[in-house]
Amino acid sequence: MRTEYRILILYASYGDGHYQVSKALQQCFLAKGAAQVRLLDLMAEAHPVVNAVTRQVYLKGSKYCPHFYGWCYELTKNMKHNGPWGRGLNLFGSRRLVQIIEDEDPDVVIQTFPLQIMPELRWTNKVDIPTFTVLTDFVLHRRWVHPGTDKYYVATEALKKTMVAEGVPSSRIRVSGIPIRESFCQPVSKGDVLRRFGLDHSRRNILVMAGAYGVLSDLRQLIGNMLQLDNVRILVVCGKNEGLMTTIRECFAAEPHVRIFGFVDQVHELMSVSFCMITKAGGITLSEAIAMSVPTIIYRPLPGQETGNALFLEQQGAAFVARHVREVLEQVRGLLLPGGQAEAMKRVSRALGRAGAAGEVAEDILLELDRRKEERAALTKQDARMPEVRSLDSM
């Protein structure tokens, strides 16, 4: 019975995307009958001070020192799980995780962040719980890969091929897409959304996403440049950065065609009424844009996985990549032309999109748990018959 299954999902709060993937999976597991699904930010639980410091370093470093962030990414990109640095990172937080496992006795552990603590515990025979990893980018970093992982769920066939080339057995990789919230997979009434936000049909909406923590570069210049275009309205989502939201509101208080938002939980509604989006290159945001078929311009992706995500989607024809504000303006102008690039990008997005990724991952993991449960039951039944067989043999 699936109602017996207890599921533990590990994530990290470096950005909002890993939590959103975990939340999407949680909802699907509960809908499919799981008894309990706990989301755990393990680093915040095990080492709250270290987590808070490194999280701020990540957020500030990615904004003010992106090249240093990129250098760190490249330095660790090919790090092996059994190297000295890899082993050290894999053990960081392991004591607390073992305690949680002993207290809660989960049937399965799922990772949406490359911590590798749980696979390391399995690899060293300290725990024996099925472990699955959901990759949240379109490109590979070796920190996602560990032989203690039962199965990986990845965004594309191209990423699967990369992992196979790195030595991961093909049978342990499933191309599922990146799990996103169900709201991005459901039809939206654009008329209702426009009325709810007090928008009319007279202008085309350009959605500018500053990221969950408001770290998109050159936001004022981007908005100012977009206002040079005719018949457009700029929708700006500043995320959880209240200081940025206040600054942008003050700068554009006299502009009737700029609408400023803070953190928006129903961002799929804004995507549904936007003819294009300008954003950073987080794997989850890009997956959401693909699901909504929104032509996307990725502005100044960070060195590392963001650049990898951006270049992959640019090569597929699903997004543009811009390094300068003037490039963004020209790309938006191109998208505004009738019957051109915007329609082509929508077609590519529809081909790339895997709207049911969260449900597919949840169902596949539950089927695996069912299979293992049946095997255990069969072994128990076989063991129960063994004394009778021995007794007959002795006659």
Secondary structure as GFF3:
##gff-version 3
##sequence-region A 1 395
A	DSSP	three_ten_helix	2	4	.	.	.	ID=ss1
A	DSSP	beta_strand	6	11	.	.	.	ID=ss2
A	DSSP	alpha_helix	17	31	.	.	.	ID=ss3
A	DSSP	beta_strand	36	41	.	.	.	ID=ss4
A	DSSP	alpha_helix	42	46	.	.	.	ID=ss5
A	DSSP	alpha_helix	48	64	.	.	.	ID=ss6
A	DSSP	alpha_helix	66	76	.	.	.	ID=ss7
A	DSSP	alpha_helix	84	91	.	.	.	ID=ss8
A	DSSP	alpha_helix	94	104	.	.	.	ID=ss9
A	DSSP	beta_strand	108	111	.	.	.	ID=ss10
A	DSSP	alpha_helix	117	123	.	.	.	ID=ss11
A	DSSP	beta_strand	131	134	.	.	.	ID=ss12
A	DSSP	three_ten_helix	142	144	.	.	.	ID=ss13
A	DSSP	beta_strand	151	154	.	.	.	ID=ss14
A	DSSP	alpha_helix	157	165	.	.	.	ID=ss15
A	DSSP	three_ten_helix	170	172	.	.	.	ID=ss16
A	DSSP	beta_strand	173	175	.	.	.	ID=ss17
A	DSSP	three_ten_helix	182	185	.	.	.	ID=ss18
A	DSSP	alpha_helix	190	196	.	.	.	ID=ss19
A	DSSP	beta_strand	204	209	.	.	.	ID=ss20
A	DSSP	alpha_helix	219	226	.	.	.	ID=ss21
A	DSSP	beta_strand	232	237	.	.	.	ID=ss22
A	DSSP	alpha_helix	242	251	.	.	.	ID=ss23
A	DSSP	beta_strand	258	261	.	.	.	ID=ss24
A	DSSP	alpha_helix	267	272	.	.	.	ID=ss25
A	DSSP	beta_strand	274	279	.	.	.	ID=ss26
A	DSSP	alpha_helix	283	292	.	.	.	ID=ss27
A	DSSP	beta_strand	296	299	.	.	.	ID=ss28
A	DSSP	alpha_helix	305	316	.	.	.	ID=ss29
A	DSSP	beta_strand	319	322	.	.	.	ID=ss30
A	DSSP	alpha_helix	325	336	.	.	.	ID=ss31
A	DSSP	alpha_helix	341	352	.	.	.	ID=ss32
A	DSSP	alpha_helix	357	393	.	.	.	ID=ss33
###
